[in-house]
Amino acid sequence: MLGIPRSYAHFIFDIIQSGLTSCIAAAIACYPFLASGSFLRHWLSAWLISWVMMLPG
């Protein structure tokens, strides 16, 4: 394994879970930008902002 102490496992799970959830939600929200070719730029900024907001919870 990665050598992360078992007592921190729930923190790592929270980080991964919030990252995946915000990634998918941002991709769905940015879908209209797919046609204009600026999907990646909008998705990345939306994902980072939403992940930072979702992470403390």
N, CA, C, O and CB atoms as a CASP TS submission, in Angstrom:
PFRMAT TS
TARGET T0000
AUTHOR 0000-0000-0000
METHOD Language model
MODEL 1
PARENT N/A
ATOM      1  N   MET     1       0.839  -1.198   0.000  1.00  0.00           N
ATOM      2  CA  MET     1       0.000   0.000   0.000  1.00  0.00           C
ATOM      3  C   MET     1       0.873   1.247   0.000  1.00  0.00           C
ATOM      4  O   MET     1       2.087   1.155  -0.179  1.00  0.00           O
ATOM      5  CB  MET     1      -0.948   0.006   1.219  1.00  0.00           C
ATOM      6  N   LEU     2       0.284   2.373   0.192  1.00  0.00           N
ATOM      7  CA  LEU     2       1.003   3.639   0.115  1.00  0.00           C
ATOM      8  C   LEU     2       1.708   4.035   1.406  1.00  0.00           C
ATOM      9  O   LEU     2       2.465   5.006   1.416  1.00  0.00           O
ATOM     10  CB  LEU     2       0.061   4.717  -0.273  1.00  0.00           C
ATOM     11  N   GLY     3       1.486   3.330   2.457  1.00  0.00           N
ATOM     12  CA  GLY     3       2.112   3.671   3.721  1.00  0.00           C
ATOM     13  C   GLY     3       1.391   4.759   4.496  1.00  0.00           C
ATOM     14  O   GLY     3       1.974   5.387   5.379  1.00  0.00           O
ATOM     15  N   ILE     4       0.129   4.984   4.170  1.00  0.00           N
ATOM     16  CA  ILE     4      -0.679   5.983   4.877  1.00  0.00           C
ATOM     17  C   ILE     4      -1.251   5.318   6.124  1.00  0.00           C
ATOM     18  O   ILE     4      -1.840   4.241   6.026  1.00  0.00           O
ATOM     19  CB  ILE     4      -1.829   6.557   3.959  1.00  0.00           C
ATOM     20  N   PRO     5      -1.092   5.930   7.286  1.00  0.00           N
ATOM     21  CA  PRO     5      -1.643   5.331   8.505  1.00  0.00           C
ATOM     22  C   PRO     5      -3.154   5.133   8.404  1.00  0.00           C
ATOM     23  O   PRO     5      -3.870   5.952   7.828  1.00  0.00           O
ATOM     24  CB  PRO     5      -1.315   6.204   9.715  1.00  0.00           C
ATOM     25  N   ARG     6      -3.610   4.042   8.969  1.00  0.00           N
ATOM     26  CA  ARG     6      -5.031   3.689   8.900  1.00  0.00           C
ATOM     27  C   ARG     6      -5.927   4.765   9.517  1.00  0.00           C
ATOM     28  O   ARG     6      -7.085   4.905   9.123  1.00  0.00           O
ATOM     29  CB  ARG     6      -5.269   2.361   9.602  1.00  0.00           C
ATOM     30  N   SER     7      -5.409   5.510  10.463  1.00  0.00           N
ATOM     31  CA  SER     7      -6.223   6.545  11.116  1.00  0.00           C
ATOM     32  C   SER     7      -6.550   7.708  10.182  1.00  0.00           C
ATOM     33  O   SER     7      -7.467   8.481  10.459  1.00  0.00           O
ATOM     34  CB  SER     7      -5.502   7.073  12.347  1.00  0.00           C
ATOM     35  N   TYR     8      -5.814   7.840   9.081  1.00  0.00           N
ATOM     36  CA  TYR     8      -6.079   8.900   8.111  1.00  0.00           C
ATOM     37  C   TYR     8      -6.860   8.409   6.897  1.00  0.00           C
ATOM     38  O   TYR     8      -7.074   9.175   5.957  1.00  0.00           O
ATOM     39  CB  TYR     8      -4.778   9.514   7.657  1.00  0.00           C
ATOM     40  N   ALA     9      -7.280   7.179   6.894  1.00  0.00           N
ATOM     41  CA  ALA     9      -7.955   6.598   5.738  1.00  0.00           C
ATOM     42  C   ALA     9      -9.233   7.349   5.377  1.00  0.00           C
ATOM     43  O   ALA     9      -9.526   7.527   4.195  1.00  0.00           O
ATOM     44  CB  ALA     9      -8.276   5.141   6.005  1.00  0.00           C
ATOM     45  N   HIS    10      -9.993   7.788   6.365  1.00  0.00           N
ATOM     46  CA  HIS    10     -11.241   8.497   6.055  1.00  0.00           C
ATOM     47  C   HIS    10     -10.973   9.859   5.416  1.00  0.00           C
ATOM     48  O   HIS    10     -11.783  10.326   4.615  1.00  0.00           O
ATOM     49  CB  HIS    10     -12.077   8.676   7.325  1.00  0.00           C
ATOM     50  N   PHE    11      -9.859  10.504   5.751  1.00  0.00           N
ATOM     51  CA  PHE    11      -9.509  11.773   5.108  1.00  0.00           C
ATOM     52  C   PHE    11      -9.145  11.557   3.637  1.00  0.00           C
ATOM     53  O   PHE    11      -9.544  12.339   2.774  1.00  0.00           O
ATOM     54  CB  PHE    11      -8.339  12.446   5.852  1.00  0.00           C
ATOM     55  N   ILE    12      -8.398  10.508   3.361  1.00  0.00           N
ATOM     56  CA  ILE    12      -8.021  10.200   1.985  1.00  0.00           C
ATOM     57  C   ILE    12      -9.257   9.845   1.168  1.00  0.00           C
ATOM     58  O   ILE    12      -9.394  10.275   0.023  1.00  0.00           O
ATOM     59  CB  ILE    12      -7.002   9.046   1.946  1.00  0.00           C
ATOM     60  N   PHE    13     -10.156   9.061   1.757  1.00  0.00           N
ATOM     61  CA  PHE    13     -11.402   8.725   1.070  1.00  0.00           C
ATOM     62  C   PHE    13     -12.212   9.978   0.771  1.00  0.00           C
ATOM     63  O   PHE    13     -12.759  10.109  -0.324  1.00  0.00           O
ATOM     64  CB  PHE    13     -12.231   7.750   1.910  1.00  0.00           C
ATOM     65  N   ASP    14     -12.300  10.898   1.721  1.00  0.00           N
ATOM     66  CA  ASP    14     -13.034  12.148   1.511  1.00  0.00           C
ATOM     67  C   ASP    14     -12.440  12.963   0.367  1.00  0.00           C
ATOM     68  O   ASP    14     -13.177  13.527  -0.442  1.00  0.00           O
ATOM     69  CB  ASP    14     -13.041  12.980   2.791  1.00  0.00           C
ATOM     70  N   ILE    15     -11.118  13.029   0.296  1.00  0.00           N
ATOM     71  CA  ILE    15     -10.459  13.784  -0.773  1.00  0.00           C
ATOM     72  C   ILE    15     -10.750  13.162  -2.134  1.00  0.00           C
ATOM     73  O   ILE    15     -11.079  13.868  -3.087  1.00  0.00           O
ATOM     74  CB  ILE    15      -8.941  13.847  -0.534  1.00  0.00           C
ATOM     75  N   ILE    16     -10.628  11.848  -2.222  1.00  0.00           N
ATOM     76  CA  ILE    16     -10.885  11.165  -3.493  1.00  0.00           C
ATOM     77  C   ILE    16     -12.350  11.276  -3.891  1.00  0.00           C
ATOM     78  O   ILE    16     -12.657  11.547  -5.051  1.00  0.00           O
ATOM     79  CB  ILE    16     -10.479   9.691  -3.402  1.00  0.00           C
ATOM     80  N   GLN    17     -13.243  11.072  -2.956  1.00  0.00           N
ATOM     81  CA  GLN    17     -14.677  11.135  -3.238  1.00  0.00           C
ATOM     82  C   GLN    17     -15.103  12.532  -3.681  1.00  0.00           C
ATOM     83  O   GLN    17     -15.857  12.669  -4.644  1.00  0.00           O
ATOM     84  CB  GLN    17     -15.475  10.716  -2.008  1.00  0.00           C
ATOM     85  N   SER    18     -14.634  13.562  -2.997  1.00  0.00           N
ATOM     86  CA  SER    18     -15.006  14.918  -3.394  1.00  0.00           C
ATOM     87  C   SER    18     -14.398  15.272  -4.743  1.00  0.00           C
ATOM     88  O   SER    18     -15.018  15.991  -5.526  1.00  0.00           O
ATOM     89  CB  SER    18     -14.563  15.931  -2.332  1.00  0.00           C
ATOM     90  N   GLY    19     -13.204  14.784  -5.028  1.00  0.00           N
ATOM     91  CA  GLY    19     -12.582  15.042  -6.329  1.00  0.00           C
ATOM     92  C   GLY    19     -13.356  14.415  -7.471  1.00  0.00           C
ATOM     93  O   GLY    19     -13.585  15.057  -8.497  1.00  0.00           O
ATOM     94  N   LEU    20     -13.761  13.161  -7.301  1.00  0.00           N
ATOM     95  CA  LEU    20     -14.522  12.495  -8.362  1.00  0.00           C
ATOM     96  C   LEU    20     -15.912  13.096  -8.544  1.00  0.00           C
ATOM     97  O   LEU    20     -16.365  13.286  -9.673  1.00  0.00           O
ATOM     98  CB  LEU    20     -14.645  11.013  -8.059  1.00  0.00           C
ATOM     99  N   THR    21     -16.580  13.393  -7.448  1.00  0.00           N
ATOM    100  CA  THR    21     -17.924  13.964  -7.537  1.00  0.00           C
ATOM    101  C   THR    21     -17.903  15.328  -8.215  1.00  0.00           C
ATOM    102  O   THR    21     -18.722  15.596  -9.094  1.00  0.00           O
ATOM    103  CB  THR    21     -18.544  14.082  -6.148  1.00  0.00           C
ATOM    104  N   SER    22     -16.980  16.185  -7.815  1.00  0.00           N
ATOM    105  CA  SER    22     -16.909  17.504  -8.424  1.00  0.00           C
ATOM    106  C   SER    22     -16.424  17.425  -9.877  1.00  0.00           C
ATOM    107  O   SER    22     -16.806  18.256 -10.701  1.00  0.00           O
ATOM    108  CB  SER    22     -15.986  18.408  -7.609  1.00  0.00           C
ATOM    109  N   CYS    23     -15.598  16.445 -10.191  1.00  0.00           N
ATOM    110  CA  CYS    23     -15.131  16.243 -11.564  1.00  0.00           C
ATOM    111  C   CYS    23     -16.304  15.921 -12.495  1.00  0.00           C
ATOM    112  O   CYS    23     -16.433  16.509 -13.568  1.00  0.00           O
ATOM    113  CB  CYS    23     -14.082  15.111 -11.616  1.00  0.00           C
ATOM    114  N   ILE    24     -17.141  14.997 -12.080  1.00  0.00           N
ATOM    115  CA  ILE    24     -18.288  14.593 -12.892  1.00  0.00           C
ATOM    116  C   ILE    24     -19.318  15.712 -12.993  1.00  0.00           C
ATOM    117  O   ILE    24     -19.862  15.959 -14.069  1.00  0.00           O
ATOM    118  CB  ILE    24     -18.936  13.338 -12.309  1.00  0.00           C
ATOM    119  N   ALA    25     -19.588  16.390 -11.878  1.00  0.00           N
ATOM    120  CA  ALA    25     -20.564  17.485 -11.892  1.00  0.00           C
ATOM    121  C   ALA    25     -20.084  18.635 -12.777  1.00  0.00           C
ATOM    122  O   ALA    25     -20.884  19.226 -13.501  1.00  0.00           O
ATOM    123  CB  ALA    25     -20.823  17.993 -10.462  1.00  0.00           C
ATOM    124  N   ALA    26     -18.803  18.956 -12.731  1.00  0.00           N
ATOM    125  CA  ALA    26     -18.265  20.029 -13.568  1.00  0.00           C
ATOM    126  C   ALA    26     -18.306  19.643 -15.040  1.00  0.00           C
ATOM    127  O   ALA    26     -18.568  20.490 -15.894  1.00  0.00           O
ATOM    128  CB  ALA    26     -16.828  20.365 -13.151  1.00  0.00           C
ATOM    129  N   ALA    27     -18.050  18.383 -15.346  1.00  0.00           N
ATOM    130  CA  ALA    27     -18.112  17.933 -16.741  1.00  0.00           C
ATOM    131  C   ALA    27     -19.529  18.036 -17.291  1.00  0.00           C
ATOM    132  O   ALA    27     -19.725  18.434 -18.439  1.00  0.00           O
ATOM    133  CB  ALA    27     -17.609  16.489 -16.860  1.00  0.00           C
ATOM    134  N   ILE    28     -20.508  17.680 -16.482  1.00  0.00           N
ATOM    135  CA  ILE    28     -21.903  17.789 -16.925  1.00  0.00           C
ATOM    136  C   ILE    28     -22.292  19.252 -17.110  1.00  0.00           C
ATOM    137  O   ILE    28     -22.979  19.598 -18.071  1.00  0.00           O
ATOM    138  CB  ILE    28     -22.851  17.109 -15.912  1.00  0.00           C
ATOM    139  N   ALA    29     -21.856  20.104 -16.197  1.00  0.00           N
ATOM    140  CA  ALA    29     -22.202  21.523 -16.284  1.00  0.00           C
ATOM    141  C   ALA    29     -21.519  22.206 -17.471  1.00  0.00           C
ATOM    142  O   ALA    29     -22.068  23.150 -18.039  1.00  0.00           O
ATOM    143  CB  ALA    29     -21.822  22.234 -14.990  1.00  0.00           C
ATOM    144  N   CYS    30     -20.336  21.740 -17.847  1.00  0.00           N
ATOM    145  CA  CYS    30     -19.581  22.367 -18.937  1.00  0.00           C
ATOM    146  C   CYS    30     -19.839  21.719 -20.286  1.00  0.00           C
ATOM    147  O   CYS    30     -19.202  22.093 -21.271  1.00  0.00           O
ATOM    148  CB  CYS    30     -18.108  22.317 -18.636  1.00  0.00           C
ATOM    149  N   TYR    31     -20.735  20.777 -20.361  1.00  0.00           N
ATOM    150  CA  TYR    31     -21.027  20.080 -21.614  1.00  0.00           C
ATOM    151  C   TYR    31     -21.364  21.023 -22.770  1.00  0.00           C
ATOM    152  O   TYR    31     -20.930  20.750 -23.889  1.00  0.00           O
ATOM    153  CB  TYR    31     -22.169  19.125 -21.404  1.00  0.00           C
ATOM    154  N   PRO    32     -22.111  22.117 -22.572  1.00  0.00           N
ATOM    155  CA  PRO    32     -22.399  23.012 -23.695  1.00  0.00           C
ATOM    156  C   PRO    32     -21.150  23.630 -24.343  1.00  0.00           C
ATOM    157  O   PRO    32     -21.215  24.053 -25.497  1.00  0.00           O
ATOM    158  CB  PRO    32     -23.304  24.111 -23.227  1.00  0.00           C
ATOM    159  N   PHE    33     -20.036  23.693 -23.641  1.00  0.00           N
ATOM    160  CA  PHE    33     -18.815  24.252 -24.200  1.00  0.00           C
ATOM    161  C   PHE    33     -18.089  23.271 -25.109  1.00  0.00           C
ATOM    162  O   PHE    33     -17.083  23.629 -25.722  1.00  0.00           O
ATOM    163  CB  PHE    33     -17.898  24.688 -23.091  1.00  0.00           C
ATOM    164  N   LEU    34     -18.575  22.059 -25.205  1.00  0.00           N
ATOM    165  CA  LEU    34     -17.944  21.043 -26.037  1.00  0.00           C
ATOM    166  C   LEU    34     -17.970  21.442 -27.511  1.00  0.00           C
ATOM    167  O   LEU    34     -17.003  21.213 -28.238  1.00  0.00           O
ATOM    168  CB  LEU    34     -18.636  19.695 -25.844  1.00  0.00           C
ATOM    169  N   ALA    35     -19.058  22.028 -27.941  1.00  0.00           N
ATOM    170  CA  ALA    35     -19.198  22.415 -29.341  1.00  0.00           C
ATOM    171  C   ALA    35     -18.274  23.577 -29.714  1.00  0.00           C
ATOM    172  O   ALA    35     -17.815  23.658 -30.853  1.00  0.00           O
ATOM    173  CB  ALA    35     -20.641  22.791 -29.631  1.00  0.00           C
ATOM    174  N   SER    36     -18.001  24.466 -28.776  1.00  0.00           N
ATOM    175  CA  SER    36     -17.180  25.637 -29.084  1.00  0.00           C
ATOM    176  C   SER    36     -15.684  25.347 -28.979  1.00  0.00           C
ATOM    177  O   SER    36     -14.865  26.185 -29.356  1.00  0.00           O
ATOM    178  CB  SER    36     -17.541  26.777 -28.157  1.00  0.00           C
ATOM    179  N   GLY    37     -15.327  24.182 -28.477  1.00  0.00           N
ATOM    180  CA  GLY    37     -13.922  23.820 -28.379  1.00  0.00           C
ATOM    181  C   GLY    37     -13.218  24.329 -27.137  1.00  0.00           C
ATOM    182  O   GLY    37     -12.003  24.178 -27.015  1.00  0.00           O
ATOM    183  N   SER    38     -13.948  24.925 -26.216  1.00  0.00           N
ATOM    184  CA  SER    38     -13.331  25.445 -24.993  1.00  0.00           C
ATOM    185  C   SER    38     -13.752  24.647 -23.760  1.00  0.00           C
ATOM    186  O   SER    38     -13.721  25.149 -22.636  1.00  0.00           O
ATOM    187  CB  SER    38     -13.695  26.915 -24.806  1.00  0.00           C
ATOM    188  N   PHE    39     -14.144  23.400 -23.994  1.00  0.00           N
ATOM    189  CA  PHE    39     -14.625  22.551 -22.896  1.00  0.00           C
ATOM    190  C   PHE    39     -13.554  22.339 -21.837  1.00  0.00           C
ATOM    191  O   PHE    39     -13.825  22.493 -20.646  1.00  0.00           O
ATOM    192  CB  PHE    39     -15.089  21.201 -23.436  1.00  0.00           C
ATOM    193  N   LEU    40     -12.350  21.990 -22.250  1.00  0.00           N
ATOM    194  CA  LEU    40     -11.306  21.648 -21.296  1.00  0.00           C
ATOM    195  C   LEU    40     -10.951  22.814 -20.377  1.00  0.00           C
ATOM    196  O   LEU    40     -10.773  22.633 -19.172  1.00  0.00           O
ATOM    197  CB  LEU    40     -10.072  21.185 -22.032  1.00  0.00           C
ATOM    198  N   ARG    41     -10.852  24.001 -20.949  1.00  0.00           N
ATOM    199  CA  ARG    41     -10.526  25.183 -20.142  1.00  0.00           C
ATOM    200  C   ARG    41     -11.631  25.473 -19.127  1.00  0.00           C
ATOM    201  O   ARG    41     -11.348  25.727 -17.956  1.00  0.00           O
ATOM    202  CB  ARG    41     -10.307  26.410 -21.049  1.00  0.00           C
ATOM    203  N   HIS    42     -12.875  25.436 -19.567  1.00  0.00           N
ATOM    204  CA  HIS    42     -13.992  25.705 -18.659  1.00  0.00           C
ATOM    205  C   HIS    42     -14.154  24.593 -17.624  1.00  0.00           C
ATOM    206  O   HIS    42     -14.418  24.857 -16.451  1.00  0.00           O
ATOM    207  CB  HIS    42     -15.291  25.871 -19.453  1.00  0.00           C
ATOM    208  N   TRP    43     -13.992  23.351 -18.069  1.00  0.00           N
ATOM    209  CA  TRP    43     -14.140  22.238 -17.148  1.00  0.00           C
ATOM    210  C   TRP    43     -13.077  22.264 -16.054  1.00  0.00           C
ATOM    211  O   TRP    43     -13.385  22.044 -14.883  1.00  0.00           O
ATOM    212  CB  TRP    43     -14.076  20.928 -17.903  1.00  0.00           C
ATOM    213  N   LEU    44     -11.833  22.530 -16.430  1.00  0.00           N
ATOM    214  CA  LEU    44     -10.763  22.530 -15.455  1.00  0.00           C
ATOM    215  C   LEU    44     -10.957  23.616 -14.398  1.00  0.00           C
ATOM    216  O   LEU    44     -10.765  23.371 -13.207  1.00  0.00           O
ATOM    217  CB  LEU    44      -9.434  22.712 -16.148  1.00  0.00           C
ATOM    218  N   SER    45     -11.337  24.814 -14.837  1.00  0.00           N
ATOM    219  CA  SER    45     -11.547  25.878 -13.855  1.00  0.00           C
ATOM    220  C   SER    45     -12.772  25.595 -12.983  1.00  0.00           C
ATOM    221  O   SER    45     -12.748  25.849 -11.779  1.00  0.00           O
ATOM    222  CB  SER    45     -11.705  27.230 -14.562  1.00  0.00           C
ATOM    223  N   ALA    46     -13.840  25.072 -13.584  1.00  0.00           N
ATOM    224  CA  ALA    46     -15.032  24.746 -12.800  1.00  0.00           C
ATOM    225  C   ALA    46     -14.753  23.611 -11.824  1.00  0.00           C
ATOM    226  O   ALA    46     -15.248  23.626 -10.697  1.00  0.00           O
ATOM    227  CB  ALA    46     -16.193  24.368 -13.723  1.00  0.00           C
ATOM    228  N   TRP    47     -13.965  22.630 -12.248  1.00  0.00           N
ATOM    229  CA  TRP    47     -13.661  21.501 -11.383  1.00  0.00           C
ATOM    230  C   TRP    47     -12.810  21.929 -10.198  1.00  0.00           C
ATOM    231  O   TRP    47     -13.084  21.533  -9.065  1.00  0.00           O
ATOM    232  CB  TRP    47     -12.953  20.410 -12.167  1.00  0.00           C
ATOM    233  N   LEU    48     -11.787  22.729 -10.442  1.00  0.00           N
ATOM    234  CA  LEU    48     -10.924  23.164  -9.346  1.00  0.00           C
ATOM    235  C   LEU    48     -11.681  24.003  -8.321  1.00  0.00           C
ATOM    236  O   LEU    48     -11.507  23.832  -7.114  1.00  0.00           O
ATOM    237  CB  LEU    48      -9.749  23.957  -9.891  1.00  0.00           C
ATOM    238  N   ILE    49     -12.517  24.904  -8.810  1.00  0.00           N
ATOM    239  CA  ILE    49     -13.301  25.741  -7.898  1.00  0.00           C
ATOM    240  C   ILE    49     -14.283  24.892  -7.097  1.00  0.00           C
ATOM    241  O   ILE    49     -14.411  25.071  -5.886  1.00  0.00           O
ATOM    242  CB  ILE    49     -14.058  26.832  -8.679  1.00  0.00           C
ATOM    243  N   SER    50     -14.973  23.975  -7.760  1.00  0.00           N
ATOM    244  CA  SER    50     -15.944  23.163  -7.038  1.00  0.00           C
ATOM    245  C   SER    50     -15.280  22.175  -6.092  1.00  0.00           C
ATOM    246  O   SER    50     -15.843  21.853  -5.046  1.00  0.00           O
ATOM    247  CB  SER    50     -16.822  22.422  -8.013  1.00  0.00           C
ATOM    248  N   TRP    51     -14.099  21.689  -6.440  1.00  0.00           N
ATOM    249  CA  TRP    51     -13.394  20.763  -5.547  1.00  0.00           C
ATOM    250  C   TRP    51     -12.921  21.490  -4.280  1.00  0.00           C
ATOM    251  O   TRP    51     -13.014  20.949  -3.178  1.00  0.00           O
ATOM    252  CB  TRP    51     -12.188  20.118  -6.278  1.00  0.00           C
ATOM    253  N   VAL    52     -12.421  22.702  -4.444  1.00  0.00           N
ATOM    254  CA  VAL    52     -11.986  23.467  -3.275  1.00  0.00           C
ATOM    255  C   VAL    52     -13.169  23.768  -2.356  1.00  0.00           C
ATOM    256  O   VAL    52     -13.033  23.739  -1.132  1.00  0.00           O
ATOM    257  CB  VAL    52     -11.305  24.779  -3.711  1.00  0.00           C
ATOM    258  N   MET    53     -14.321  24.054  -2.945  1.00  0.00           N
ATOM    259  CA  MET    53     -15.512  24.346  -2.135  1.00  0.00           C
ATOM    260  C   MET    53     -16.073  23.086  -1.486  1.00  0.00           C
ATOM    261  O   MET    53     -16.640  23.158  -0.396  1.00  0.00           O
ATOM    262  CB  MET    53     -16.590  25.007  -2.994  1.00  0.00           C
ATOM    263  N   MET    54     -15.925  21.943  -2.132  1.00  0.00           N
ATOM    264  CA  MET    54     -16.498  20.713  -1.634  1.00  0.00           C
ATOM    265  C   MET    54     -15.570  19.991  -0.654  1.00  0.00           C
ATOM    266  O   MET    54     -16.039  19.195   0.160  1.00  0.00           O
ATOM    267  CB  MET    54     -16.833  19.807  -2.788  1.00  0.00           C
ATOM    268  N   LEU    55     -14.300  20.250  -0.718  1.00  0.00           N
ATOM    269  CA  LEU    55     -13.302  19.552   0.080  1.00  0.00           C
ATOM    270  C   LEU    55     -13.478  19.685   1.590  1.00  0.00           C
ATOM    271  O   LEU    55     -13.350  18.680   2.290  1.00  0.00           O
ATOM    272  CB  LEU    55     -11.963  20.044  -0.288  1.00  0.00           C
ATOM    273  N   PRO    56     -13.765  20.873   2.131  1.00  0.00           N
ATOM    274  CA  PRO    56     -13.886  20.965   3.588  1.00  0.00           C
ATOM    275  C   PRO    56     -15.032  20.145   4.180  1.00  0.00           C
ATOM    276  O   PRO    56     -14.989  19.787   5.357  1.00  0.00           O
ATOM    277  CB  PRO    56     -14.063  22.391   3.977  1.00  0.00           C
ATOM    278  N   GLY    57     -16.042  19.848   3.387  1.00  0.00           N
ATOM    279  CA  GLY    57     -17.214  19.129   3.891  1.00  0.00           C
ATOM    280  C   GLY    57     -16.937  17.715   4.088  1.00  0.00           C
ATOM    281  O   GLY    57     -17.818  16.966   4.508  1.00  0.00           O
TER
END
